[in-house]
Structures are given as C-alpha cells and as structure tokens.
Amino acid sequence: MIAEFLPVAQMLIASVLMLAGVFFVIAGAIGVIRLPDFYTRMHAAGVTDTLGAELIIFGLIVQAGISQTSLKLVFIAFFLFLTSPTATHAVVGAAWQSGLKPKLGKYKAPAPGEAKAKPKTKSKATPPAKSKTKSKRKSPVKTTRTKK
C-alpha cells in the first residue's frame, strides 16, 4: 500500500517545488521589467532567480531520488547558491563605482500604456543650486588613491 503511494508523493513534491521555483523566476522577471532603477532591478533579479533556481533544482533532486544524478544536482545547487549572489554583488558594486546613483524617493509605476502616451519634454527651469555641505553618504566600495 505505501509502496504504491511513494512514487506519487515523490512526483507531487517534485512538482510543487519546481512550480514554486518557476513562480519565483517569473516574479523576478516581472520585477526587472517593473522596478524603476538598476539597483532595485538587480535586487529583484538576484534574490528571486537564486531562490527560483534552487527550488527547481531541489525539485529535480526529489524527482531523481537517491542517485548519482541527485548528488550532481546538489553540487550544482551549492555552486549556484554561492555564485549567484556574489555575481549580483559584483555587478552592483561596479555600477556604484562607475557613479550610477539610485533613484530615491517615492516611485509610482506608470499605468499600462501611460509611459508611451506622455513623451518626455525638456524643461527650461534652472537646476537647483548645489549644497555647500558634503554628502554623508559613503561608497560601499573601497577605493585607493595614489599620491602624485
């Protein structure tokens, strides 16, 4: 009786894990499309793709059962768990180092079709005066200066 139920339970658990992984990958893709700036897009892509890929791989491990294939999948999952956040951090650090600033403040996503309906026009207003106080915000990336 239980021997007949185990393959069904194994496939059910594997399917649930893989579907959850696909959900997170799609949510990350939507986040990349909808979020306003590079940093929030990288956060959406980095977190959800790592989680989604891990869930898909764990579903494949359950589906494969105890075998050499599942051991290989464990190694792939471990490698992905280490490299995906590291790569995201490196790309974000490079963007910050190159001077890309995040959009700050409240953001309202445009309604579908609204973004194409309103073309951006350049205003002739003068830019705000620069503050004489230095910003207290520091770069997360350490830089070294050479003396001349």
C-alpha positions as CSV (number, residue, x, y, z in Angstrom):
1,M,0.0,0.0,0.0
2,I,2.7,2.5,1.0
3,A,5.0,1.3,-1.8
4,E,2.3,2.4,-4.3
5,F,1.9,5.8,-2.8
6,L,5.7,6.7,-2.6
7,P,6.2,7.4,-6.4
8,V,3.1,9.5,-6.5
9,A,4.2,11.5,-3.4
10,Q,7.7,11.9,-4.8
11,M,6.3,13.3,-8.1
12,L,3.9,15.6,-6.2
13,I,6.6,17.1,-4.0
14,A,8.9,17.5,-7.0
15,S,6.2,19.2,-9.0
16,V,5.3,21.6,-6.1
17,L,9.0,22.5,-5.7
18,M,9.5,23.1,-9.4
19,L,6.3,25.1,-9.8
20,A,7.3,27.3,-6.8
21,G,10.7,27.8,-8.5
22,V,9.0,28.8,-11.8
23,F,6.8,31.2,-9.8
24,F,9.8,33.0,-8.3
25,V,11.7,33.2,-11.6
26,I,8.6,34.8,-13.3
27,A,8.2,37.2,-10.3
28,G,11.8,38.2,-10.7
29,A,11.3,38.8,-14.4
30,I,8.3,41.0,-13.7
31,G,10.3,42.8,-11.1
32,V,13.1,43.5,-13.6
33,I,10.5,45.0,-16.0
34,R,8.5,47.0,-13.5
35,L,11.1,48.4,-11.0
36,P,12.4,51.9,-11.5
37,D,16.2,51.7,-11.4
38,F,19.2,49.5,-11.8
39,Y,19.6,48.7,-8.1
40,T,16.1,47.6,-7.4
41,R,16.1,45.6,-10.6
42,M,19.3,43.8,-9.6
43,H,17.8,43.0,-6.2
44,A,14.7,41.5,-7.8
45,A,16.8,39.5,-10.3
46,G,19.4,38.4,-7.8
47,V,17.1,37.2,-5.0
48,T,14.2,35.7,-7.0
49,D,16.4,34.0,-9.6
50,T,18.6,32.4,-6.9
51,L,15.6,31.2,-5.0
52,G,13.7,30.1,-8.1
53,A,16.7,28.2,-9.5
54,E,17.3,26.5,-6.1
55,L,13.7,25.4,-5.8
56,I,13.8,24.0,-9.3
57,I,17.0,22.1,-8.6
58,F,15.6,20.7,-5.4
59,G,12.5,19.6,-7.2
60,L,14.8,17.8,-9.7
61,I,16.7,16.2,-6.8
62,V,13.4,14.9,-5.3
63,Q,12.4,13.6,-8.8
64,A,15.7,11.9,-9.3
65,G,15.6,10.1,-6.0
66,I,18.8,8.9,-4.3
67,S,21.2,8.5,-7.2
68,Q,24.4,9.9,-8.7
69,T,22.3,12.4,-10.6
70,S,20.9,13.8,-7.3
71,L,24.4,14.2,-6.0
72,K,25.4,16.1,-9.1
73,L,22.4,18.3,-8.7
74,V,23.3,19.0,-5.0
75,F,26.8,20.2,-6.2
76,I,25.2,22.4,-8.8
77,A,22.8,23.9,-6.2
78,F,25.6,24.6,-3.9
79,F,27.7,26.3,-6.6
80,L,24.7,28.3,-7.7
81,F,23.9,29.3,-4.1
82,L,27.5,30.7,-3.8
83,T,28.0,32.3,-7.2
84,S,24.6,34.0,-8.0
85,P,24.6,36.4,-5.0
86,T,28.3,37.0,-5.5
87,A,27.9,37.9,-9.1
88,T,25.0,40.2,-8.3
89,H,27.0,42.0,-5.7
90,A,30.0,42.4,-8.1
91,V,27.8,43.9,-10.8
92,V,26.1,46.3,-8.3
93,G,29.5,47.3,-6.9
94,A,30.8,48.0,-10.4
95,A,27.7,50.1,-11.2
96,W,28.2,52.1,-7.9
97,Q,31.9,52.5,-8.6
98,S,31.2,53.9,-12.0
99,G,28.9,56.5,-10.5
100,L,25.4,55.2,-11.2
101,K,23.2,56.7,-8.5
102,P,19.9,55.0,-7.3
103,K,16.6,56.7,-7.7
104,L,15.5,57.9,-4.3
105,G,12.1,58.9,-3.1
106,K,8.6,57.7,-3.8
107,Y,8.1,56.0,-7.1
108,K,4.8,55.4,-8.8
109,A,4.8,52.8,-11.6
110,P,3.2,54.1,-14.8
111,A,-0.1,52.5,-15.8
112,P,0.0,50.3,-18.9
113,G,0.1,52.5,-22.0
114,E,0.8,55.6,-19.9
115,A,4.5,55.5,-20.4
116,K,4.2,55.7,-24.2
117,A,1.4,58.3,-24.2
118,K,3.5,61.0,-22.4
119,P,6.7,61.9,-24.2
120,K,9.3,63.4,-22.0
121,T,9.9,67.1,-22.6
122,K,12.9,69.1,-21.5
123,S,12.0,71.8,-19.1
124,K,13.9,75.1,-19.2
125,A,13.9,75.5,-15.5
126,T,17.3,76.2,-13.8
127,P,18.8,73.3,-11.9
128,P,18.7,73.5,-8.1
129,A,21.7,75.2,-6.5
130,K,24.4,72.8,-5.2
131,S,24.6,72.4,-1.5
132,K,27.8,73.5,0.1
133,T,27.7,70.7,2.7
134,K,29.2,67.4,1.7
135,S,27.0,64.4,1.4
136,K,27.5,62.0,4.3
137,R,26.8,59.0,2.0
138,K,29.8,56.9,1.5
139,S,30.5,54.4,-1.2
140,P,30.3,50.8,-0.2
141,V,33.2,50.1,-2.5
142,K,36.6,51.0,-1.0
143,T,38.8,53.0,-3.4
144,T,42.5,53.5,-3.1
145,R,44.1,56.8,-4.0
146,T,47.6,57.1,-5.3
147,K,49.8,60.1,-4.3
148,K,51.4,62.0,-7.1
